[in-house]
Amino acid sequence: MLIVGELINASRKAIGEAISIQDAEAVKKVAIDQYEAGANFIDVNAGIFVGKESEYLQWLVTTVQEVVDAPCCLDSPDPAAIQAALSVHKGTAMINSISMEKARYDALIPVIAGTDLKVIALCMSDEGMPETAEQRLKIADRLINGLVQNNMKIDNIYVDPLVQPVATNKTFGIEFLKAVEAISTEFKGVHTMCGLSNISYGLPNRKFINQAFAVMAIAKGLDGLIINPLDKRIMANLITAEMLSGRDDYCSNYLRAYRSEKFEF
C-alpha cells in the first residue's frame, strides 16, 4: 500500500499560517511525523496562495526534504507551480493530479511527458464528475492511453476513480468500488489510489466511515491512499486488510506492525 501523507495542505488553518510566515519548523514537524508514521510520499499544497503558489510550493518541497528522506506529492493543477517545485525536488516526485479536463490536461502533459514522474490520473472530464463505474472506466481509459502515448510508464500511473459523498447518493460508494476493481482488472500494471475523506462528507463519525471504506477498497484492489497517516487506527486497518487480501507474504508486515506498537490493533 502506497501512503501519501495529506497533512501539509494550505487549506488547513495551521499549515496555511505556517506557510504564510515561513515557519519551517512547524512544517518540518508535520513532515517528520507523517514519515515516521508510514507515509511513502509527503503531499505538499500551497493552493490558497494565489500569485505566490509557485514560490510557496518550492519552499515546501525544500523544507520537507531537509528533514525526511521521502519524495513529495506535488498537489497543484498549475504547471508553473509544478515546474518550480520540481526544480528543487530530490528523487522522483508524484504529481497530483492530471484529469481529462482539457485545460488541465493540455497544461500538464508537457510537464510530465517522457519523464519518470509518478502521476495521479483523476477520473474527471469536462463533462463533469462521473457517477457510475462505467463512466469512470471510460475516463480512465482515455487518461491511461493519453499518458502512455506521451511516454509515461504504466507503473507510474495511479488512477483515482474519484470518491464522492455517499450522503448525497447511496450508490457513490459501491460505484467507486466497482471502478477500482474494473481498472485493476482491465489495465494491468496501472495502480489505483484515492483521497479517502470525501466518502464520509456530511455524516457523523467520519473516521469510522473512512476506515471501513478503505478496507472495502483494498479488497477490490486499491493500492494507494492519500490519508492522514497519524491516524493509528486506519493505518492498522490498512495493514490488516492487505494481509487478508493476500498481499502480505507470511503475514510479515502485519506481525512487524503489531510488534512495533505504533498502530492501534
C-alpha positions as CSV (number, residue, x, y, z in Angstrom):
1,M,0.0,0.0,0.0
2,L,1.4,3.4,-1.0
3,I,0.6,6.0,1.5
4,V,0.6,9.7,0.7
5,G,0.5,11.9,3.8
6,E,-2.1,14.6,3.3
7,L,-1.4,17.0,6.2
8,I,0.8,19.7,4.6
9,N,-2.1,21.4,2.9
10,A,-2.5,25.1,2.9
11,S,-6.3,24.7,3.3
12,R,-5.7,23.5,6.8
13,K,-5.5,26.6,9.0
14,A,-2.4,25.8,11.0
15,I,-0.5,24.9,7.8
16,G,-1.7,27.9,5.9
17,E,-0.5,30.1,8.7
18,A,2.9,28.3,8.8
19,I,3.4,28.8,5.1
20,S,2.4,32.5,5.2
21,I,5.0,33.3,7.9
22,Q,7.6,30.7,6.6
23,D,7.5,28.8,9.8
24,A,9.8,26.0,8.6
25,E,10.0,24.2,12.0
26,A,6.2,23.7,12.0
27,V,6.2,22.3,8.5
28,K,9.2,20.0,9.3
29,K,7.5,18.6,12.3
30,V,4.4,17.6,10.3
31,A,6.6,16.1,7.6
32,I,8.6,14.1,10.1
33,D,5.5,12.9,12.0
34,Q,3.9,11.6,8.8
35,Y,7.1,9.9,7.5
36,E,7.7,8.1,10.8
37,A,4.0,7.0,10.8
38,G,4.5,5.3,7.5
39,A,3.9,7.8,4.7
40,N,5.8,7.0,1.4
41,F,5.1,10.4,-0.1
42,I,4.5,13.7,1.6
43,D,1.8,15.8,-0.2
44,V,2.5,19.5,-0.4
45,N,-0.1,22.0,-1.3
46,A,0.0,25.8,-1.4
47,G,-3.1,26.3,-3.5
48,I,-4.7,29.1,-1.4
49,F,-1.9,31.5,-2.1
50,V,-2.9,33.0,-5.4
51,G,0.1,34.6,-7.1
52,K,2.5,33.0,-4.7
53,E,1.8,29.3,-5.2
54,S,4.9,28.6,-7.2
55,E,7.2,30.3,-4.6
56,Y,5.5,28.6,-1.7
57,L,5.3,25.1,-3.2
58,Q,9.0,25.3,-3.9
59,W,9.7,26.4,-0.3
60,L,7.5,23.5,1.0
61,V,9.5,20.9,-1.0
62,T,12.8,22.2,0.1
63,T,11.6,22.4,3.7
64,V,10.2,18.9,3.8
65,Q,13.1,17.3,2.1
66,E,15.6,18.8,4.5
67,V,14.3,16.5,7.2
68,V,12.7,13.4,5.6
69,D,14.2,11.0,3.1
70,A,11.0,10.8,1.1
71,P,9.7,12.2,-2.2
72,C,6.9,14.7,-2.3
73,C,3.5,14.6,-4.0
74,L,3.1,18.0,-5.7
75,D,-0.5,18.9,-5.2
76,S,-1.4,21.6,-7.8
77,P,-3.0,21.8,-11.3
78,D,-0.7,24.7,-12.1
79,P,2.2,23.7,-14.4
80,A,4.2,26.7,-13.3
81,A,3.9,25.7,-9.7
82,I,4.8,22.1,-10.5
83,Q,7.8,23.1,-12.5
84,A,9.0,25.4,-9.7
85,A,8.7,22.6,-7.2
86,L,10.4,20.1,-9.5
87,S,13.4,22.4,-9.9
88,V,14.3,21.8,-6.2
89,H,12.8,18.3,-5.6
90,K,15.2,15.4,-4.9
91,G,14.2,12.0,-6.2
92,T,11.1,11.0,-8.1
93,A,8.1,13.2,-7.3
94,M,4.4,12.4,-7.8
95,I,2.1,14.9,-9.5
96,N,-1.4,15.3,-8.0
97,S,-3.1,15.4,-10.5
98,I,-4.0,15.3,-14.2
99,S,-7.5,14.8,-15.5
100,M,-9.4,14.7,-18.8
101,E,-10.5,18.3,-18.3
102,K,-8.9,19.8,-21.5
103,A,-7.3,22.9,-19.9
104,R,-5.8,20.9,-17.1
105,Y,-4.7,18.0,-19.4
106,D,-3.1,20.2,-22.0
107,A,-1.3,22.3,-19.4
108,L,0.3,19.3,-17.5
109,I,1.1,16.9,-20.3
110,P,4.2,18.9,-21.5
111,V,5.5,18.9,-17.9
112,I,5.2,15.1,-17.3
113,A,5.6,13.6,-20.8
114,G,8.6,11.3,-21.2
115,T,9.6,11.7,-17.5
116,D,9.9,9.2,-14.7
117,L,7.4,11.2,-12.6
118,K,4.6,9.4,-10.9
119,V,1.2,10.9,-11.7
120,I,-2.3,10.7,-10.2
121,A,-4.8,10.4,-13.1
122,L,-8.1,11.8,-11.7
123,C,-11.3,10.5,-13.4
124,M,-12.8,13.8,-14.2
125,S,-13.6,15.4,-17.6
126,D,-15.2,18.5,-19.0
127,E,-18.5,16.6,-18.8
128,G,-18.3,16.7,-15.0
129,M,-17.8,14.2,-12.3
130,P,-18.6,10.6,-13.2
131,E,-21.3,8.8,-11.1
132,T,-21.1,5.3,-12.4
133,A,-18.3,2.7,-12.6
134,E,-18.8,2.7,-16.4
135,Q,-18.3,6.5,-16.7
136,R,-15.2,6.3,-14.5
137,L,-13.8,3.4,-16.7
138,K,-14.2,5.4,-19.9
139,I,-12.3,8.4,-18.5
140,A,-9.6,6.1,-17.1
141,D,-9.2,4.5,-20.5
142,R,-8.7,7.9,-22.2
143,L,-6.3,9.1,-19.4
144,I,-4.2,5.9,-19.4
145,N,-3.9,5.8,-23.2
146,G,-3.1,9.5,-23.4
147,L,-0.3,9.2,-20.8
148,V,1.2,6.1,-22.4
149,Q,1.2,7.8,-25.8
150,N,3.1,10.6,-24.1
151,N,5.8,8.1,-22.9
152,M,4.6,7.7,-19.3
153,K,5.4,4.3,-17.8
154,I,2.4,2.2,-16.9
155,D,3.8,1.6,-13.4
156,N,3.9,5.3,-12.8
157,I,0.2,5.9,-13.4
158,Y,-2.1,6.0,-10.4
159,V,-5.7,6.2,-11.4
160,D,-8.0,8.0,-8.9
161,P,-11.6,6.9,-9.7
162,L,-12.9,9.9,-7.7
163,V,-14.6,9.4,-4.3
164,Q,-17.8,11.2,-3.8
165,P,-20.0,11.6,-0.7
166,V,-22.3,8.7,-0.1
167,A,-24.6,11.1,1.8
168,T,-25.6,12.7,-1.5
169,N,-26.1,9.4,-3.4
170,K,-26.3,5.9,-1.9
171,T,-24.6,4.4,-5.0
172,F,-21.5,6.5,-4.9
173,G,-19.6,4.1,-2.6
174,I,-20.3,0.9,-4.5
175,E,-19.8,2.6,-7.9
176,F,-16.4,3.7,-6.8
177,L,-15.5,0.2,-5.6
178,K,-16.7,-1.3,-8.9
179,A,-14.4,1.1,-10.7
180,V,-11.4,0.2,-8.6
181,E,-11.9,-3.5,-9.4
182,A,-12.5,-2.9,-13.1
183,I,-9.5,-0.6,-13.6
184,S,-7.2,-3.1,-11.7
185,T,-8.5,-5.9,-13.9
186,E,-8.5,-4.2,-17.3
187,F,-5.4,-2.2,-17.1
188,K,-2.6,-4.5,-15.9
189,G,0.3,-2.6,-14.3
190,V,-1.7,0.5,-13.6
191,H,-2.2,1.5,-9.9
192,T,-5.3,2.8,-8.2
193,M,-5.5,5.3,-5.4
194,C,-7.7,7.9,-3.9
195,G,-8.3,10.7,-1.4
196,L,-10.5,8.9,1.1
197,S,-12.3,11.5,3.2
198,N,-15.0,12.6,0.7
199,I,-16.9,9.4,1.1
200,S,-18.0,10.5,4.6
201,Y,-18.7,14.1,4.0
202,G,-21.8,15.4,5.8
203,L,-22.0,12.3,8.1
204,P,-21.2,11.8,11.7
205,N,-18.2,9.8,12.9
206,R,-16.3,10.3,9.7
207,K,-13.2,8.5,10.8
208,F,-15.1,5.2,11.3
209,I,-16.7,5.5,7.8
210,N,-13.4,6.2,6.2
211,Q,-11.8,3.2,7.9
212,A,-14.5,0.9,6.7
213,F,-14.4,2.2,3.2
214,A,-10.6,1.9,2.9
215,V,-10.8,-1.8,3.9
216,M,-13.5,-2.4,1.3
217,A,-11.5,-0.6,-1.4
218,I,-8.3,-2.6,-0.6
219,A,-10.3,-5.8,-1.0
220,K,-11.2,-4.6,-4.6
221,G,-7.6,-3.9,-5.4
222,L,-6.9,-0.3,-4.3
223,D,-3.1,0.0,-3.7
224,G,-2.7,3.7,-2.8
225,L,-4.3,6.2,-0.4
226,I,-4.0,9.9,0.3
227,I,-4.7,9.9,4.0
228,N,-3.7,11.2,7.5
229,P,-1.1,8.6,8.5
230,L,-1.1,9.8,12.0
231,D,-4.5,8.1,12.4
232,K,-3.1,4.9,14.1
233,R,-6.4,3.0,13.7
234,I,-6.8,3.5,10.0
235,M,-3.1,2.5,9.5
236,A,-3.7,-0.7,11.4
237,N,-6.8,-1.4,9.3
238,L,-4.9,-0.9,6.1
239,I,-2.1,-3.3,7.2
240,T,-4.7,-5.9,8.2
241,A,-6.8,-5.5,5.0
242,E,-3.7,-6.0,2.9
243,M,-2.9,-9.2,4.8
244,L,-6.4,-10.5,4.4
245,S,-6.3,-9.6,0.7
246,G,-3.3,-11.8,0.1
247,R,-0.7,-9.0,-0.3
248,D,1.4,-9.9,2.8
249,D,3.6,-13.0,2.5
250,Y,3.6,-15.0,5.7
251,C,1.8,-12.1,7.4
252,S,5.2,-10.5,7.9
253,N,4.0,-6.9,7.5
254,Y,1.2,-7.4,9.9
255,L,3.3,-9.1,12.5
256,R,6.0,-6.4,12.2
257,A,3.5,-3.6,12.6
258,Y,1.8,-5.4,15.6
259,R,5.1,-5.8,17.4
260,S,6.1,-2.2,16.8
261,E,3.2,-1.0,18.9
262,K,2.9,2.1,16.6
263,F,-0.6,1.3,15.5
264,E,-4.0,0.6,17.2
265,F,-4.7,-3.0,16.6
